[in-house]
Amino acid sequence: MSRTIPRDIRPAYPEPVERGRVRRKLMELLGLEEIPAAPNFAVGSVDTEDGLSVSRGSFRTSLCEDVPAIMMKPDGASERLRAGVVCVPGTGGSTGMLAHPQLHVREEGRLFGWARELARRGFVTIAITPKGSEARRGSAEAWAHEMKLLAPYGRSQMGVLVEETLLAARILADAEGVDPGRIGLTGMSLGGNASWYAMACAPWIAAAAPVCGGLGRMERVIHEGQNERHSAYYFVPHMLRHFDHPEVVAACIAPRPFMMVAPTEDEDMPRSGVDDLIPVVRAAYEEAGKPEWFTVYQPPGRHVYRVEYFERVAAWLRRSLGK
């Protein structure tokens, strides 16, 4: 555990934000001036695999980068409107990992094939290789250097990650056979962060289920957690001047269906941070009369994606989105 600043430090120029203004302030901190419109999905190939139509391609971001993406549709997807799910892997993941033909866990704790498995179960899915993943960032040093250059422009790497996630969601919402009112987000680790931040920014996202998404209380990570595990993208500049994770979820996600998988020994978020978040967010759902749409699963375990977690995510998405 690394502690490099005093435990009793306080934010400079604190400026608490009332609930109705949290989303706007969050987008300002992330550097998102508006929710992006649907980009062109440049499809390179379309194949029929495993009873699915699999379209491999890419789309372009505001930083003029091409994001690899794979859309998977069940047979007959054009016959009725289906729910769509954006799938975002962790730092070591990619579209190929998520679209693997077999759902299985590798020794390093990474779950393969889960976006394809969701498609087999009736969802239309789009898997992306996100900003910050090893496959796209080059080295961690190169990613940090780009972050340094973006900062004077008011852009953050978390904001870029959110933009890419929402661009993928827009592509799904525009796809033939997809109900634009039933778009969900899910991801692991880096992708879990992408899922909940993107849902907070976009009121039209219907549901989300982040796994090990670093969600709880940022202050706890800084002072009690293994903060050296997180790249700088995680620590959104100026955030604690205004609010922390619980206030964002309560103001910007509630009362939409939201499930988080937070193992009790997850190295990316101390259990104390999750325990701080739960009563704040639960109160917001109860106030809205929708307590059943917020759930936290806290199994014993570390920062890995187990098949058991996937089954809970799949069941939650089926319950909240249909398929």
Secondary structure by P-SEA (a helix, b strand, c coil): ccccccccccccbbbbbcccaaaaaaaaaaccccccccccccccccccccccbbbbbcccccccbbbbbbbbbccccccbbbbbbbbbbcccccccccccccccccccccccaaaaaaaaaccbbbbbbccccccccccaaaaaaaaaaaccccccaaaaaaaaaaaaaaaaaacccccccbbbbbbccaaaaaaaaaaaacccccccccccccccccccccccccccccccccccccccccccaaaaaaccccccbbbbbbccccccccaaaaaaaaaaaaaaaaaacccccbbbbbccccccccaaaaaaaaaaaaaaccc
